[in-house]
Amino acid sequence: MVDFKNLDGLDKVAILFKSLGNNLALQLFKGMSKDQIQKVRQRMSTINSIPFTIKKEILEEFYFSFVSEKFTPATEETKKPFEFLIKLTNEQVIYLIATETPRIMALAIAQLPTERQVAVLQALDPTVQPRVITEIGQLGDIPLEGVVSIANELKEKSAFIPRASEFNRGGGENLAGILSQMRPKDEKRFLEHLEKEAPNIVQEVKRHYFSFDDLPKLPHDVLSDVLKSVEASEVAYALKGQSEEIKELFINSLPQRTQIILEDEMELLEGPQPRRKVEAAQKSVVDKARELEKEGRFRLEDFMEADFIE
């Protein structure tokens, strides 16, 4: 007599195939390979009469296994289908939902903390905002399957959102970098233009922008380090056309021996000198200051603030 406890998995599947019929069984076991189906059919040929009680037990086991798999408790990931949104910035969320319907926008926004909901809503097109707010109040009628489906679609779409580090946003720091590569005359012209047309941007640019005229703002020891890193002949050219006050400041920032060398170099440059040489020398001094900043010797930002307290 056949004992249920002695039946292995292949036996049970073979009995199921015989009990349900080949067509129905194949529908239920769509994931089976041709080799597996062949093995089941071979085992079916060895099975003769099976008691009804055994068939019943196998069918019940299959049924409960099927139901358990289909309705298994959600994992942490499926319990929180919109958790991926929390990892996105507000800007990325706006980018993600920009082309969605107000209903989907509302569903996505509703998953964020309140302060982020407000920020994202305010960034939307004003003509869309009222509809999205209305939809947020009516999300209760979306079936669970629909919520999960929307979450999955948005999650897949979010994989294609560029990160901020993948593109240059421009901004004050970027502009400062551009200006630093220009000739001094052009630098001043563009800065004057910005001060007239976009004064708010100028403030950001000045936090990162550093020109030869800013050198006197540096502390004595920092200016000394900068000047000692440049050939005295370059400094002499850079000081051409500067006020006596600036010349004196630069000279006094150097060790006594170097002061004498610099003064000698300045005497050699009596009379007019080519503008391009003077501007090139000034750029060399500024570039050296930027190099020292990159090495962590100081932060230009710390000395570019106009507000100081003694």
C-alpha positions as CSV (number, residue, x, y, z in Angstrom):
1,M,0.0,0.0,0.0
2,V,1.3,3.5,-0.9
3,D,2.3,5.6,2.1
4,F,2.1,9.4,1.8
5,K,5.2,9.8,4.0
6,N,7.3,7.7,1.7
7,L,6.5,9.7,-1.5
8,D,9.2,12.1,-2.7
9,G,8.7,15.3,-4.6
10,L,8.8,13.7,-8.0
11,D,6.2,11.1,-7.0
12,K,3.8,13.8,-5.7
13,V,4.2,15.9,-8.9
14,A,3.6,12.8,-11.1
15,I,0.4,12.0,-9.1
16,L,-0.7,15.6,-9.4
17,F,-0.3,15.4,-13.2
18,K,-2.3,12.2,-13.3
19,S,-5.0,13.6,-11.0
20,L,-5.4,17.0,-12.7
21,G,-4.7,16.1,-16.3
22,N,-1.7,17.0,-18.4
23,N,-3.0,20.4,-19.7
24,L,-4.1,21.8,-16.4
25,A,-1.0,20.6,-14.6
26,L,1.3,22.2,-17.2
27,Q,-0.5,25.5,-16.6
28,L,0.1,25.3,-12.9
29,F,3.8,24.3,-13.4
30,K,4.8,26.8,-16.1
31,G,8.3,27.1,-14.7
32,M,9.2,23.5,-15.3
33,S,11.8,22.7,-17.9
34,K,11.4,20.1,-20.7
35,D,13.8,17.7,-18.9
36,Q,11.7,18.0,-15.7
37,I,8.5,17.4,-17.5
38,Q,10.1,14.4,-19.2
39,K,11.1,13.0,-15.8
40,V,7.5,13.5,-14.4
41,R,6.0,11.7,-17.4
42,Q,8.5,8.8,-16.9
43,R,7.5,8.6,-13.2
44,M,3.8,8.7,-14.2
45,S,4.2,5.6,-16.3
46,T,5.4,3.7,-13.2
47,I,2.5,4.8,-11.0
48,N,-0.6,2.6,-11.0
49,S,-3.6,2.8,-8.7
50,I,-3.3,5.6,-6.1
51,P,-5.8,5.6,-3.2
52,F,-8.2,8.6,-3.1
53,T,-6.9,9.6,0.4
54,I,-3.3,9.9,-1.0
55,K,-4.5,12.0,-3.9
56,K,-6.5,14.2,-1.5
57,E,-3.4,14.7,0.7
58,I,-1.2,15.6,-2.3
59,L,-3.8,18.1,-3.7
60,E,-4.2,19.7,-0.3
61,E,-0.5,20.0,0.2
62,F,-0.1,21.6,-3.2
63,Y,-3.0,23.9,-2.6
64,F,-1.7,25.3,0.7
65,S,1.8,25.5,-0.7
66,F,0.4,27.5,-3.7
67,V,-1.6,29.8,-1.5
68,S,1.3,30.3,0.9
69,E,3.6,31.3,-2.0
70,K,1.0,33.6,-3.6
71,F,0.1,35.4,-0.5
72,T,3.3,35.3,1.5
73,P,3.8,38.1,4.0
74,A,5.6,41.1,2.4
75,T,9.3,41.5,2.9
76,E,10.6,44.8,4.2
77,E,11.1,45.9,0.6
78,T,7.5,45.2,-0.4
79,K,6.1,46.6,2.8
80,K,7.6,49.9,1.9
81,P,7.3,50.1,-1.9
82,F,8.1,53.9,-2.0
83,E,11.2,53.7,0.3
84,F,13.4,54.5,-2.7
85,L,11.8,58.0,-2.8
86,I,13.3,58.8,0.6
87,K,16.8,58.4,-0.9
88,L,16.2,60.9,-3.6
89,T,16.6,64.6,-3.3
90,N,13.6,66.9,-3.7
91,E,14.9,67.9,-7.1
92,Q,15.2,64.3,-8.2
93,V,11.7,63.6,-7.0
94,I,10.4,66.6,-9.0
95,Y,12.3,65.3,-12.0
96,L,10.9,61.8,-11.5
97,I,7.2,62.9,-11.4
98,A,7.3,65.8,-13.8
99,T,5.6,64.0,-16.6
100,E,3.2,61.9,-14.5
101,T,-0.5,62.5,-14.0
102,P,-1.5,64.7,-11.0
103,R,-2.8,61.4,-9.3
104,I,0.6,59.7,-9.5
105,M,2.3,62.9,-8.5
106,A,0.1,63.1,-5.4
107,L,0.7,59.4,-4.5
108,A,4.5,59.9,-4.8
109,I,4.5,63.2,-2.8
110,A,2.3,61.7,-0.1
111,Q,5.1,59.2,0.7
112,L,7.5,62.0,1.8
113,P,7.9,63.6,5.2
114,T,5.6,66.7,5.5
115,E,8.3,69.3,5.1
116,R,9.5,67.6,1.9
117,Q,6.0,67.4,0.6
118,V,5.6,71.1,1.0
119,A,9.0,71.8,-0.8
120,V,8.1,69.5,-3.7
121,L,4.6,70.8,-4.1
122,Q,5.8,74.4,-4.2
123,A,8.3,73.5,-6.9
124,L,5.6,72.1,-9.2
125,D,4.0,74.1,-12.0
126,P,1.4,76.5,-10.3
127,T,-1.3,75.3,-12.7
128,V,-0.8,71.7,-11.5
129,Q,-0.4,72.3,-7.8
130,P,-4.2,72.6,-7.0
131,R,-5.0,69.3,-8.8
132,V,-2.2,67.5,-7.0
133,I,-3.3,68.8,-3.6
134,T,-6.9,67.6,-4.4
135,E,-5.6,64.2,-5.4
136,I,-3.6,63.8,-2.2
137,G,-6.9,64.0,-0.3
138,Q,-8.4,61.3,-2.5
139,L,-5.7,58.6,-2.5
140,G,-7.7,56.2,-0.4
141,D,-9.6,54.9,-3.3
142,I,-6.5,53.6,-5.2
143,P,-6.5,49.7,-4.8
144,L,-3.4,48.2,-3.2
145,E,-2.4,46.5,-6.4
146,G,-2.4,49.9,-8.1
147,V,-0.2,51.5,-5.4
148,V,2.3,48.7,-5.7
149,S,2.3,48.8,-9.5
150,I,2.9,52.6,-9.5
151,A,5.7,52.3,-7.0
152,N,7.4,49.6,-9.1
153,E,7.2,51.7,-12.2
154,L,8.5,54.8,-10.5
155,K,11.3,52.8,-8.9
156,E,12.4,51.5,-12.3
157,K,12.2,55.0,-13.8
158,S,14.2,56.5,-10.9
159,A,17.2,54.3,-11.9
160,F,17.7,56.7,-14.9
161,I,17.7,59.9,-12.9
162,P,21.1,61.5,-13.1
163,R,22.9,62.2,-9.8
164,A,24.1,65.8,-9.1
165,S,27.7,64.6,-9.4
166,E,27.1,63.5,-13.0
167,F,26.7,66.9,-14.4
168,N,28.0,70.5,-13.9
169,R,25.5,72.9,-12.5
170,G,27.5,76.0,-13.1
171,G,27.0,78.4,-10.3
172,G,29.3,80.9,-8.6
173,E,32.2,78.5,-8.2
174,N,32.1,77.5,-11.8
175,L,32.0,81.1,-12.9
176,A,34.9,81.9,-10.6
177,G,36.9,79.2,-12.3
178,I,36.1,80.6,-15.8
179,L,37.0,84.2,-14.7
180,S,40.3,83.0,-13.3
181,Q,41.4,81.8,-16.7
182,M,40.7,85.1,-18.4
183,R,43.0,88.0,-18.9
184,P,42.7,90.5,-15.9
185,K,41.1,93.1,-18.2
186,D,38.4,90.7,-19.3
187,E,37.9,89.5,-15.7
188,K,37.1,93.0,-14.6
189,R,34.8,93.6,-17.5
190,F,32.8,90.5,-16.9
191,L,32.6,91.2,-13.1
192,E,31.3,94.7,-13.8
193,H,28.7,93.3,-16.1
194,L,27.6,90.7,-13.5
195,E,27.4,93.4,-10.8
196,K,24.9,95.3,-12.9
197,E,22.9,92.4,-14.3
198,A,23.0,89.7,-11.6
199,P,24.3,91.2,-8.2
200,N,23.0,88.1,-6.4
201,I,25.3,85.8,-8.5
202,V,28.3,88.2,-7.9
203,Q,28.2,87.5,-4.2
204,E,28.5,83.8,-4.8
205,V,31.2,84.3,-7.4
206,K,33.3,86.4,-4.9
207,R,33.3,83.6,-2.4
208,H,35.4,81.5,-4.9
209,Y,36.9,84.2,-7.1
210,F,40.4,85.5,-6.4
211,S,42.3,88.1,-8.4
212,F,45.6,89.9,-8.0
213,D,43.8,92.8,-6.3
214,D,42.7,90.4,-3.6
215,L,46.2,89.5,-2.5
216,P,46.5,92.4,0.0
217,K,43.5,90.9,1.9
218,L,45.6,87.8,2.8
219,P,47.2,87.7,6.2
220,H,50.9,88.6,6.3
221,D,52.2,85.0,6.7
222,V,49.9,83.7,3.9
223,L,51.0,86.4,1.5
224,S,54.6,85.8,2.4
225,D,54.2,82.1,1.6
226,V,52.6,83.0,-1.8
227,L,55.3,85.5,-2.8
228,K,58.2,83.2,-1.7
229,S,56.8,80.5,-4.1
230,V,57.2,82.8,-7.1
231,E,60.4,84.0,-8.7
232,A,61.4,87.6,-7.7
233,S,61.5,88.6,-11.3
234,E,57.8,87.5,-11.7
235,V,56.8,89.5,-8.6
236,A,58.6,92.5,-9.9
237,Y,56.6,92.4,-13.2
238,A,53.4,91.7,-11.3
239,L,53.9,94.9,-9.2
240,K,54.3,97.1,-12.3
241,G,51.7,99.8,-12.2
242,Q,50.7,99.1,-8.6
243,S,50.5,101.8,-5.9
244,E,53.5,102.5,-3.6
245,E,51.4,101.1,-0.8
246,I,50.9,97.7,-2.5
247,K,54.6,97.5,-3.5
248,E,55.6,98.2,0.1
249,L,53.2,95.6,1.4
250,F,54.6,93.0,-0.9
251,I,58.2,93.8,-0.2
252,N,57.6,93.8,3.6
253,S,56.0,90.4,3.4
254,L,59.3,88.8,2.3
255,P,62.4,87.9,4.2
256,Q,65.1,90.7,4.3
257,R,67.4,88.9,1.8
258,T,64.5,88.4,-0.7
259,Q,63.4,92.0,-0.2
260,I,66.7,93.2,-1.6
261,I,66.5,90.8,-4.6
262,L,62.9,92.0,-5.3
263,E,63.9,95.7,-5.1
264,D,66.8,95.0,-7.5
265,E,64.5,93.3,-10.0
266,M,62.0,96.2,-9.7
267,E,64.8,98.7,-10.5
268,L,65.6,96.7,-13.7
269,L,62.0,97.2,-14.8
270,E,62.1,101.0,-14.7
271,G,60.0,102.5,-17.5
272,P,57.0,101.1,-19.4
273,Q,56.7,97.3,-19.7
274,P,54.5,95.1,-22.1
275,R,51.0,94.7,-20.6
276,R,50.9,91.0,-21.5
277,K,54.1,90.4,-19.4
278,V,52.6,92.2,-16.4
279,E,49.3,90.4,-16.6
280,A,51.0,87.1,-17.1
281,A,53.1,87.7,-14.0
282,Q,50.1,88.7,-12.0
283,K,48.3,85.5,-13.1
284,S,51.4,83.5,-12.0
285,V,51.2,84.9,-8.5
286,V,47.4,84.3,-8.3
287,D,47.8,80.8,-9.6
288,K,50.4,80.1,-6.9
289,A,47.9,81.4,-4.3
290,R,45.3,79.0,-5.6
291,E,47.8,76.1,-5.5
292,L,48.6,76.7,-1.9
293,E,44.9,76.8,-1.1
294,K,44.4,73.4,-2.8
295,E,47.2,72.0,-0.7
296,G,45.2,73.1,2.4
297,R,47.6,75.8,3.5
298,F,44.7,78.2,3.8
299,R,41.1,78.8,2.5
300,L,40.6,81.8,0.2
301,E,37.0,82.0,1.4
302,D,38.1,82.8,4.9
303,F,39.8,86.0,3.7
304,M,37.3,87.0,1.0
305,E,34.6,88.0,3.5
306,A,34.1,91.7,3.9
307,D,32.9,91.4,7.5
308,F,35.6,91.2,10.1
309,I,35.6,91.7,13.8
310,E,38.7,92.9,15.5
